[in-house]
Amino acid sequence: MFILAIASHFDVREHRIPNYLVFTGIVMGLCLTLQEAVEDGNLAVLHEMMAFAGRFLVVTAAFFLLFVCRMIGAGDIKTAALIFGYLGFGTGFKAVAGGFIIGAFWSLFLMALKGSTFQRLSYFLTYLRSLFQTKKITAYYSSSRDGYDAVIPLGFCMFLGTLLAVILV
């Protein structure tokens, strides 16, 4: 939770999550997995560490297309992968899905507040039409073109989703 809190702070303030923070989370996750396996008397330490790393890699690969389309940031993907690495697929799914739902409501609220709902939905449909017509993946979002007004700090949303998932489970 400490790593997620720091990551969400960076996401809100700087619109990015530093790689060193994600790397620290990976190292801590592997160390905690090792510690848990030793405390439980489990000799399959390598198996547990590989499971953590495997979950991290599977989630990173699963979200990669969203990054290629620039619909989600690389730091957000790595944050989601850390959540799955620590919590496993079941609770990790609840945490990340909760974060996405929080982000969706936040986004809808901001669009309604700014009166940009029709504009953003029109922009999204235009993007989809272009994607299907040209069959080329282009960036949905560009900070130089779109600014940061429409950006939702998804790392912060996933932190909140993880808090809810951990408290409610």
C-alpha positions as CSV (number, residue, x, y, z in Angstrom):
1,M,0.0,0.0,0.0
2,F,2.9,2.3,0.7
3,I,4.3,1.9,-2.8
4,L,0.8,2.5,-4.3
5,A,0.3,5.6,-2.1
6,I,3.6,7.1,-3.4
7,A,2.8,6.1,-7.0
8,S,-0.6,7.7,-6.8
9,H,1.0,10.9,-5.4
10,F,3.3,11.1,-8.4
11,D,0.4,10.3,-10.8
12,V,-1.7,13.1,-9.4
13,R,1.1,15.7,-9.3
14,E,3.3,14.8,-12.4
15,H,1.0,12.6,-14.5
16,R,3.6,9.8,-14.4
17,I,4.8,7.0,-12.1
18,P,8.6,6.7,-11.9
19,N,10.1,3.4,-13.0
20,Y,12.3,3.3,-9.9
21,L,9.2,3.2,-7.8
22,V,7.8,0.2,-9.8
23,F,11.2,-1.5,-9.6
24,T,11.2,-1.0,-5.8
25,G,7.7,-2.5,-5.7
26,I,8.9,-5.6,-7.6
27,V,11.9,-6.1,-5.4
28,M,9.8,-5.7,-2.3
29,G,7.2,-8.1,-3.6
30,L,9.7,-10.8,-4.4
31,C,11.3,-10.3,-0.9
32,L,7.9,-10.5,0.8
33,T,7.1,-13.6,-1.2
34,L,10.4,-15.2,-0.1
35,Q,9.8,-14.2,3.5
36,E,6.2,-15.6,3.5
37,A,7.4,-18.9,2.0
38,V,10.2,-19.3,4.6
39,E,7.8,-18.4,7.5
40,D,5.3,-21.0,6.3
41,G,8.0,-23.6,6.1
42,N,7.4,-23.8,2.4
43,L,10.3,-25.1,0.4
44,A,8.8,-24.0,-2.9
45,V,10.2,-20.5,-2.5
46,L,11.2,-20.2,-6.2
47,H,7.7,-21.3,-7.2
48,E,6.1,-18.5,-5.1
49,M,8.6,-15.9,-6.5
50,M,7.9,-17.0,-10.1
51,A,4.2,-16.8,-9.4
52,F,4.6,-13.2,-8.4
53,A,6.7,-12.4,-11.4
54,G,4.4,-14.4,-13.7
55,R,1.3,-12.4,-12.6
56,F,3.2,-9.2,-13.1
57,L,4.2,-10.2,-16.7
58,V,0.8,-11.5,-17.6
59,V,-1.0,-8.3,-16.6
60,T,1.6,-6.2,-18.3
61,A,1.1,-8.1,-21.5
62,A,-2.7,-8.0,-21.2
63,F,-2.8,-4.2,-20.9
64,F,-0.1,-3.5,-23.5
65,L,-2.5,-2.8,-26.3
66,L,-4.1,-0.1,-24.3
67,F,-0.7,1.5,-23.9
68,V,0.1,1.2,-27.6
69,C,-3.1,3.1,-28.3
70,R,-2.1,5.7,-25.6
71,M,-5.4,5.0,-23.7
72,I,-3.5,4.2,-20.5
73,G,0.0,5.1,-19.3
74,A,2.9,2.7,-18.9
75,G,3.1,3.5,-15.2
76,D,-0.6,2.7,-14.8
77,I,0.0,-0.7,-16.4
78,K,3.0,-1.4,-14.1
79,T,1.0,-0.3,-11.1
80,A,-1.9,-2.7,-12.1
81,A,0.7,-5.5,-12.6
82,L,2.1,-4.8,-9.1
83,I,-1.3,-5.0,-7.6
84,F,-1.9,-8.4,-9.3
85,G,1.6,-9.5,-8.3
86,Y,0.9,-8.9,-4.6
87,L,-2.8,-9.8,-4.3
88,G,-3.1,-12.6,-6.9
89,F,-5.6,-12.8,-9.7
90,G,-8.8,-12.9,-7.7
91,T,-8.3,-10.0,-5.3
92,G,-6.1,-8.2,-7.8
93,F,-8.9,-8.2,-10.3
94,K,-11.3,-6.7,-7.7
95,A,-8.8,-4.0,-6.8
96,V,-7.9,-3.0,-10.4
97,A,-11.5,-3.3,-11.6
98,G,-12.5,-1.1,-8.6
99,G,-9.9,1.4,-9.7
100,F,-11.2,1.5,-13.2
101,I,-14.7,2.0,-12.0
102,I,-13.6,4.8,-9.8
103,G,-11.7,6.3,-12.7
104,A,-14.8,6.0,-15.0
105,F,-17.1,7.8,-12.5
106,W,-14.4,10.5,-12.0
107,S,-14.2,10.9,-15.7
108,L,-17.9,11.1,-16.2
109,F,-18.2,13.6,-13.3
110,L,-15.4,15.9,-14.9
111,M,-17.0,15.7,-18.3
112,A,-20.4,16.7,-16.9
113,L,-18.8,19.4,-14.8
114,K,-17.0,20.9,-17.8
115,G,-19.8,20.3,-20.3
116,S,-17.5,18.2,-22.5
117,T,-19.3,14.9,-22.5
118,F,-20.5,15.1,-26.1
119,Q,-17.1,16.3,-27.3
120,R,-15.2,13.5,-25.6
121,L,-17.7,10.8,-26.7
122,S,-17.5,12.2,-30.3
123,Y,-13.7,12.2,-30.1
124,F,-13.7,8.6,-29.0
125,L,-16.2,7.4,-31.7
126,T,-14.1,9.3,-34.3
127,Y,-11.0,7.5,-33.0
128,L,-12.7,4.1,-33.3
129,R,-14.0,4.8,-36.8
130,S,-10.5,5.9,-37.9
131,L,-9.0,2.7,-36.2
132,F,-11.4,0.4,-38.1
133,Q,-11.1,2.3,-41.4
134,T,-7.4,2.6,-41.6
135,K,-6.6,-0.5,-39.6
136,K,-3.7,1.4,-38.1
137,I,-3.2,1.9,-34.4
138,T,-2.7,5.6,-33.6
139,A,-2.4,7.4,-30.3
140,Y,-5.8,8.2,-28.8
141,Y,-4.3,10.7,-26.4
142,S,-1.3,13.1,-26.9
143,S,-0.4,15.5,-24.1
144,S,0.9,18.0,-26.5
145,R,-2.4,18.0,-28.5
146,D,-5.0,17.2,-25.7
147,G,-3.4,18.7,-22.6
148,Y,-4.1,17.3,-19.2
149,D,-7.6,18.5,-18.6
150,A,-9.1,15.1,-19.6
151,V,-6.5,13.0,-17.8
152,I,-7.6,10.9,-14.9
153,P,-4.8,9.8,-12.5
154,L,-5.5,6.1,-12.9
155,G,-2.7,5.2,-10.5
156,F,-4.6,7.1,-7.7
157,C,-7.9,5.4,-8.7
158,M,-6.2,1.9,-8.5
159,F,-4.8,2.9,-5.1
160,L,-8.4,3.6,-3.9
161,G,-9.7,0.4,-5.6
162,T,-7.0,-1.6,-3.8
163,L,-7.9,0.0,-0.5
164,L,-11.5,-1.0,-1.0
165,A,-10.6,-4.5,-2.2
166,V,-8.3,-5.1,0.8
167,I,-10.7,-3.7,3.4
168,L,-13.8,-5.5,2.0
169,V,-12.1,-8.9,1.5
